Amino acid sequence: MIKYQIEKDLSAEEFRMVLISSTLGERRPVDEPERIQKMLEFGNLIITARENGRLIGVSRSLTDYTFCTYLSDLAVVNTHQKMGIGKELIRLTKLAAPMAKLILLAAPAAVSYYPKIGMTRHENCFYLDDVNNLK
């Protein structure tokens, strides 16, 4: 049985292992423990999925609980993908801040997943990696 809950004290190592065991490990600083720790410290809504106490999924978001929730990391270990765990983590994230619009940037491997579960694609997203790129 899978248990879902909000966790305020998720360990950096558990989080790191889920990232590595999912497709997100390729695009997250998994070899930089200080950054992983900061990601958890400043993510103010973390929902986990555990099976027999073992972490198998994480939704890590930043939210003001009223206008927007940015779901920064949605990770489910490879062995448990396609079982509805990611969808349930998204559902619980939205329920935690029901007035807020839930926003995310899809990982390349997950672009086709989100429309299938009812999310709307938005074409006007922009990002900036380096402040020196501003003109």
Buried (B, 14 or more C-beta within 10 A) or exposed (E): EBEBEEBEEBEBEBBBBBBBBBBBBEEBBBEEEEEBBEBBEEBBBBBBBBBEEEBBBBBBBBBEEEEBBBBBBBBBBEEBBEBEBBBBBBBBBBEBBEEBEBBBEBBEEBEEBBEEEEBEEEEEEEEEEEEEEEE
